[in-house]
Amino acid sequence: MPPADARPAALARPFLRLDPDTLIAMRAEARRDAERSRMIYIDDDGTTRVVDVKLRPRAIRREQHAYLARLTQAVVRAQRRVARIFFHEPALREVLPLEPREEEVLRELHTRRALDGPILGRIDTNTPLGDPDWRRAIRIFEVNSVGVGGIDYVVSTERIVAAGLALRPSGGRLRAGPDLRDHLLRAIVAHARSLGAPRPSIALVEERTPGGTLELEAFRDHFRARGFRTVIADPREVESRPRGLYAAGTRVDIVYRDIELRDLLALDGGAADVAGMLRAFAERRVLSAPCAELDHKSLLEVFTDTRWAGLFAAADLRLLRAHALWTRLLFERVTTSWDGPTVDLEKLVRSRRRELVLKPNRSFGGKGVVLGRHVGAREWQRAVDAALARPASCVVQRFARIPREPFPSSTGPARMERQFADLGLYAFGARIGFLSRASTSPIVNISSGGGIAAVLRA
């Protein structure tokens, strides 16, 4: 059988031949299957909604998979390299600022040689899989390294689509990849075994709050089905006892966390007893490792500023320079622009609105992102004023286009509509995976209403 045509137009063509009633029926079936699969997002106010499954998949070719794997590993190596020298370089701490207590804890972990370790994260890019010049067009716009979401959504979406819902009209020549939950489990188990636990008991740790997903519940069920004792615990339920580490009353060997260190230290207004979690960090029993705390958006400044070029291996540096977006932590200073010359950063930001994006340095979910070309001059100036009033709270980043591809509409009349589609690259040790989110908004995020497009192998 010849390989599938991976171009977006070719993948969309079968849907154009469907009558509206059939397309609407397929859409309803996808929603029911997503709900059965617990593809639920819970907003902060407690409202639940089913995550949208895009009927039309995206396709990735073998050469693209191989190249993106190299890029993912280069970013992870570079991030760990930055962490290793972080406390020896004051200038690094200036562009990757930490809160005082957070810095104190990380410094102690660095002193105890417990800062470094595996990073299980996701690198968000604009990779245009269907573009003939896809390699040259890849841009990294942020790195997320603690409790990254979407893994279970990917598994469910690929199953729904690959089972035939969207592929009946296209010949079924695309296939789903490996189960990303197994990739995650292998990475957790491999690290636990390196610490002397051949058949580890696993704690999945997150603060219990109203919003978010049911992902840890899905991980727990999957890991248990694979034969690993697994519990979910609030970080305040992790205890260090004479006989070992306990979570929610169960002895465990390893912790997978969905909470950043700064949020851990801020629990109950900073008064929570998190000694068990801190002990687990010190014993290198937590994934992602503490070095993941440097996944600020300003990490891309370190990747793109020539003064840090000597930190990285030559091959990694070539990939970082080719694909990381020019990014600078915003405060009054002089720096280099993406086209070379030294500039006053504030003047650059105020004068080149259409070429720039303003983002909070350490938030997620697309909150507070301002696209210069999508707002007027006055709104941009107000956003810049607000960012400068809180120095080093935001980054400014060069704008990069996110590809738009045709997908069947998710609501309303049955039609094809062009949507923005990004590509997240999961890092699971030596293995990778893919998350593609699609939305009619250029700020593509599940928490703001985006959906999931399956990334299937061509």
N, C-alpha and C positions, 0 to 999 in steps of 0.2 A: 504494500500500500504506500503511495507517495506521501511525503510529509504534509502536514496541514499547512495551509496558507496562513501565516501568522499576522498578516496586515489587518489593522482594525476594520477597514472597509470590507475585507473578505469575511471576517468573523461576524460582521453585522449583516451581510447580505442575506443569509437565510431568514432572518427576522423580517426583512422587507417583504418576503413572499408570503408571510403569514397573514391571515385575515385578523381583524381587530379582536373578534371574540376569542380566537385561539390564544392570542397574545395575553389578553386579560386573564384567561383561565390559567395560563402558565404562571403569570404573575401571582395569582391567588394561591396556586399550589406551592410556589416558592415561599410565600409568606407563612403558610401553614407548616411547611417543613422546617423553616427557620425557627418558628415558635416551639415546635416539638423538640428542636435541638438546643433549646435554651439560649438562642441568640438574642439575648435581652440586654438592653441598656437602661440603667436606672438613673434618672436625672437627680440632681441634688434635692429637689422638692419631693422625691419619692415617686414621681411619675415614671411608669415603665413603658418602653416601646420596643417593638421588634426591629432588629437591625435589618436594613434593606439588603437583600441578595440581588446582585445584578445578574440578569438572565444571560447576558452575553459575556463569555470569559475573555480574558487576555491570554496571549500565548507567549511562552518564552522558549527560545531555541537553546540547544546544548552549548553553543559558543557563548551565548549571553549568560547562561548560568555559570559557566567557568570563569568568565571575566568578572562578573559581580561577586563571585566567591573570593577572588583575589582582592578585589576592592574592599570587601567586608573585613577580611583578615588584616589588611593593611591598616584600616581605621582602628581596629581593636588593638593591634600592636602599638600603634602610635599613641593611643589613649593611655595604655599601660606605661609606655615610656614617659609620658608627661607626668604621670602619677609618681613614678620612681624618683624623679628629680624635683618634684614640686616644692618640697621644703628646703631645697638647696638654692632655689631661684626666686628671689623676691619679686622680680618682674613678672614671673608666671603667676604668682599669687595676686598680683594687681589685676590681671585680666581674667582670672578665675577666682573671684572673691568668695570667701566663705563667711558664714556667721561665726561669731567668736567661739561659742561652745562647740560648734561643728568642727572648726579648725583645731580646737584643743584636742578633741577626740581623735581626729584623723592624724594629728601629729604624734599622739601617743601610740596609735597603731603603726605608724611609720617607724617609730623608735623600736617597737617590738617586732618589726619585720612582718607585720600582718596587714599592711595596706594593699599589697599587690595580690592578684589572684584572677580567676576566671571572670570574664564579663559576659553575661547573657543579656544581650540587648538588641536594639534595632536601629538601623541607620536609615533615615528617611531621605528619599531622592525623588527626582522627577523623571526617571529613566523612561524614555519613549520607546517601548519594546517594538513597536511596529515601524519605526523610522529607519530607513536605510543607513542613516548616519547616527544611529543610536549611541554608539560608543562615545563619540565626540560630544554628544549633547547631554550626557549624564551630569547632574549637579547634585551634590549633597547639601541639604539645607539644615539638617540637625541630627544630633546623635542622642539616643535615649537608651540608658543603660541600667535602669532599676525598674523591675516589675513591669516591663513593657507589655502592653495589652494587644489583643487581637488574635492571639495564637489559636484559641479554640474557635473563634469566628472563622478563621482561615480553613480549619479542618472541616467544619460544617459546610461552609460555602463550596469548597472543592467537592465534597461528597454529593451535595445537592446537584451541582452542575454536571459533574462527571457521571452521575448515575443516569443521565439522559435527559433531564429536564430541559436544558438549553442545547444539548448536543444532538437531539433527535434530528433536527433539520440540517445539521452540518456534517453528518457522516461519522461522528465519533472518533476522529483521528487525533484528538487531544486526550491526554491522560493526567490524572492527579498525581502529585508528588507524594513523597513519604509523609506519614502522619507527624506533624510538627510537635505534638505532645510527646511522641517517642524521642524525637531529637532533644527536647528539653529534659526528659527523664534521663537519657543517656549521659547528658552533660552533668546533671546533678549527681548521678551515681558514680561517674568517673571521678569527680572531685572527692566524694565521700570515700571512695576506695583509696585514693591517694593519702587520705588521713587515717586509714586503717579500718574502715567499716565496709567489709565486702558485700553485705546485704543491708544497706542502710534503711533506717526509719527516717521518714521525711516530714518536716514541718513546713507548711505553707503559711506564711505570716503576712497579715495585713491588718490595718486598723479597721475596725468595724464601724462603718459610716453608712448613711442612707444611700448615697449615690454609687454608681460604678457598674460593674458587670458581675456575672456569676462564674467567672473564669476559674477562680481557685477551686470552686466546687467541682467543675469539670475536670480539672487536673487531679484532684483528690480521687475522684471515681476512676479515672483512667489509670492512675498509678497503682491504686489498689487492685484493679483488674489485671495489672501486670505483676502482681505479687509483692508489692512494696507497701508496708504499713505507712499510712500517710494521714496526718491530721491537719486541720486548719486551726490557727490560733491567732488571737490578738497579740501584738508585741508585748503587752503587759502580762501575758500568760506564759511567757518564756522565762524559765527559771534555771539557775545554775545550782544544782544540788551536789552533795558529796559523791553520789553515784553517777553523776553526769548531767547532761542537758535535758530539760523537760519542756514540753509545750502542751498546754491545756491538759496537764497531768500525765502525759505520755512521754516516756523516754525516747529521745530522738537523737540522730547522729548528724543531721545536716538541715539547714534552714534555707528555703527559697523565699525571698522577701519581695513584697510589693509595697514597700515604704522606704522613702528616702531617709537618710540619717538625720537631716535637719528636722524633718517631721517627727521622727522618732523622739528626738530630744525635746520637741515642743509639746508632746502629749500632756494633757492635763495642765496646760500652762507651764510646762517644764518641770512639773512636780511628780510625774509618773515614775514608778519604779521600773526602769528598763535595764537593770543591771544584768539580767539574763541575756538580753540581746547583745549588750556590750561585751559580755564574756564570750559569747558565740563569735562575735567579730574578732576578738583577740585570738581565739583559737582557730581562726580561718574556716569556720563552719558555716559562713553565710555567703549566699550567692544572690545577686552579683556581689563580688568582693568590694571592699570599701573604695578602691580606686575608681569605681563606677560613679562616685559622687562628683567627679569632675566632668560629667556629661553636660555641662552648661552649653548654651548656644555659642558662647564666646570661645569654646574649645576650637571652633573653626577659625578663630583669629590666630590661634597658635599654629594651625595647619597652613594658614595662608600668608603669614607675616614672615618675610625673609630673615628676620633676626633669629627665628627659631629653626631655620633649615638644618642646622647641624645636629639637631636632636634625633633625626630620623634616618633610618636606612635609606640608601639612595633609591631603591626600587619602590619603597613605600612613599617616599617624598614625591616621586614622579606621579604616582596615582593621586595623592592628596592635592597636588598643585593642579592636576588636570581636572579634578572633579569637585573639590570643596569650594563652596561659594565664599567670595570675599566677605568677611564679617568682622566687625569691630565693636567692642564694648563701648558704649556711648558715655563719655564724659569729656570735659574740656581738655583737649590735648592736640598734639600734632602727630600724624601717622602717615602711612603710605596708602595711596588709593589703589584701586585695582588696575588702573592704567599707568601706574608707575610713580608719578611725582609725589613728594611730600606735601601734605595739605593740612590745613586747619580742619579738624573733623567736624566741628559744628557748622562751619561755613559750607563744607561739602554736603552735609546732610540737608541743610536748608535750601541749597541751590539746585540739587539734583534729585528732586522728589520722585520723578517718574522712573528713575533707575534704582530705587531703593525700597526696602521693606523695614519696618520698625517692629521689634518683637521684645516682649519681656524675656530676660535672660534665663530664668529658671522656672517658667510656668509651662503648662502643657495644655493640650486640647484646643489649640488655636486661639486661646483667650488673649485679648489685647493686641493681636497682630494687626498692623496697619499697612496696607499695600499702597505705596505712594501713587501709583498710576490709577488707583481706583477711588481716590478721594481728592477733594479740591485742595487748593493751595492753603486756604485758611485752616481747614481741618488738619492738614499735615503739620502746619506750624504749631498748632495747639498741641498735637501729639508730641512733637519734638520738645516743646517747652515743658510738658509734663515729664518727659523722660529725663531731661537735663535737671529738673528740680529734684530728682532722685538719682544722683550720679551713680553710674555702674549698675543700674537696675535693668537696663535694656540694651539690646544690641541693634545695630543697623547692619543690614545685609543687602548685598546686591540682588536685584530682582532676577529671578529665573522663571521662564515660562514652564508651566505644568501642561503636559500634552492634553488635548481634548480629543475624545474618541466617542463614536456613536454607541449608545446603549439604549435598550428599550426603556421607555418611561416607567417610573415606579408608581406613579399615581395618575389619576385623571385619564384622559383619552389615550388609547393605545397608539404610540408613535415612537419613532426613533428620535433621540435628542443628544446633542453633543455635551459631554460632561468632562470635567477635569478629573484626571486619574493619576495618582502618584504611585510610587513603589517603595515599600519599606523592605529592608534587607535584614532579616533576623540572623543573629550570630549565636550559634550553639556550639562553642568549641570549634571543632573542625568542620561542622556541618552548618548549612545556611538554609533559610526558608524565605518566603515572600508574602508580603501583605500588600494588596492593592486596594486603596480606598477611592471611591468615585463620588462626585458631587457636582451639582450645578453651580456651586460656589467655588471660587478659586482658593479659598481656605478650606482644604479638604480634611475633614476630621469626623470620626464617628460621633463624638460627643456633641458636635454641632449639626448632626443630621445626615452625614454622609453614609454611604453604603459600602459593601464589600464586593469586589470583582474577583472571581477565581483566577489565579495565575496557573494555567495548565501547561504541561510540557508538550511541545510540538514535535 
